[in-house]
Amino acid sequence: MSENIRGNRTITGAYGELWLDNEKVAELKSVEAKITAERKDVQLGISVDSKITGLKGEGTIKVFKVYTRGKKILENWVKGKDVRSRIVTSIKDPDSLRGQEERVSIDNVWLNSIELAKFERGEIVEEEIPFGFTPSDVRYENAIR
């Protein structure tokens, strides 16, 4: 990686996209997905080190309210169905190095909650959709090099 990076090479979220179950989420405001290492302390002599004992995947999608997204989810939940989804994110800024794209595929995604009603008079309505996933079901389909 080059040490002479110019400011125009930084990526802006304006070009980020998200697909949920192969459907583009056009009203996307933001997405965050992360993997956290679950650790246990290991005492070695006087020092306390750590050991990874598991990985946990979680994230949040924020959308501007345009569609009713929770109806289908709720219908499945009340039937006892824990339907799993697939999320694909893409960021391809025109100024990215050599026009490259970063694309991440996350499978085995479960949704943790839905918002039935949330608004404030005079404000743009947004919805937050928290989710979890198994880290072993994540793939980088494209990376910026």
N, C-alpha and C positions, 0 to 999 in steps of 0.2 A: 504494500500500500504506500502511496506517495505521501511524503511529508509536506508537500506544497499544495495544499488544498485551498481553493478559492471559495469565497462565500457563496457564489452562484451554484456550486456543486452540492450544497446542502439540500435536503429533500423537504418539500413542503407538503403538508397534509391535504392541500387542495386537490391533489391528484390521487388520493386514496380511494379505493373502491372495496366493496364487500358484497359477497354473494352468500345467501343462506339457502341451503338446499337447492343450489343451482339457479336461484332467483336473485337478481341484482337488487340490493336494498338502495333504491335511488334517494330515499329521504335520510340517508346516513349523516349523522353529525360527527360521531367519533366511534372508535373501537379501541379497546385495550385488551390484549390477551397476554398472559404471562405464566411462566412455570416457576414454582417456588420449590426449592430443595427443602424437604423435611429432614431435620438433623437431630441427632442425639449426642449429648456430651459424652466424651470418652476421656477419662482421667488417665494420663500417662505420667507417673511420678507426680511431680508438683504441678505440671502443666495440664490444662484442660483443652483438649482438641475436639474435633467433631467428626461424625460419620454420617453420610447421607443414608437415610433409611427409607426414603420414598420421595416421589415427585408428585406435586399437585398442580393441576392446570385450572386456571380460572380467568375470567374476563368480564367485560361489560361492553355492550353495544348501546350507544345513545342515538336515538332517531328523532327527527322532527315529526310531530304527529300529523300524518297524512292518511294512514290506513288503520283499520282495526287489526292489529297483529296478534292480540291475545286470545281471540275467540276460539280459534282452532286448537291452541295449546290447552286452554281450559277444558274444552270438550273432551280432549284425550285424557287429561288428568282425572276428571270426574269419572271416567270409565276405568280408571286404574292403569292407564297406558302411559308408560314412561318413554315417549318417542324420542329417538336420538336424531341429531342433525349433523350437517357438515357445513363448516364455514370456510370460505376462501377469501383471503385479503390480498390486495394488490396495491403497490405504490410504484408509480412510474412517472417521475418528474421529468419534464423535457430537458432539464439541465443535469440530470443524473449522469454519472460517468458513463460515457459511450451509449447513452440512452437506455441503460439497463433497467430492469424491473425486479423488485423483490415481491415474490408471491409465496404465501404461506397457506397450506391446507391443514385444517383441523377437523378431524373426524371424531365420532363418538361424543358429540357435544350434547349436553343436557341443559335445559333452562331451569333456573332456580326460582324465579318469581316473575309474575306479570303485573302490570299496573292496570287496575280496572278503571280508575278515575284519578286524574291529576291535572289540574289546571289552575291558573291564576288570571283573573280578569286583566286584560290589557297586555298580556305576555304571550309570547310564542310558546306553544305547548310542545314539550319534549317528553319522550319516554326512555326509561333506562331498563335494559334487559340484562341482568346478570346471568352468567353461564359458567359451567364447569366442563372439563374435558380430561381425557386420559393423555398424559404427555407422550406415551408411546404411539399415539395416533396422530402425531404432528409431523408434517413434511415441509421442508423448504423446496418448493418446486422451481423457483428461480432465486438467485442471490446476486447482489450488486458486488462486483469484484473490482 
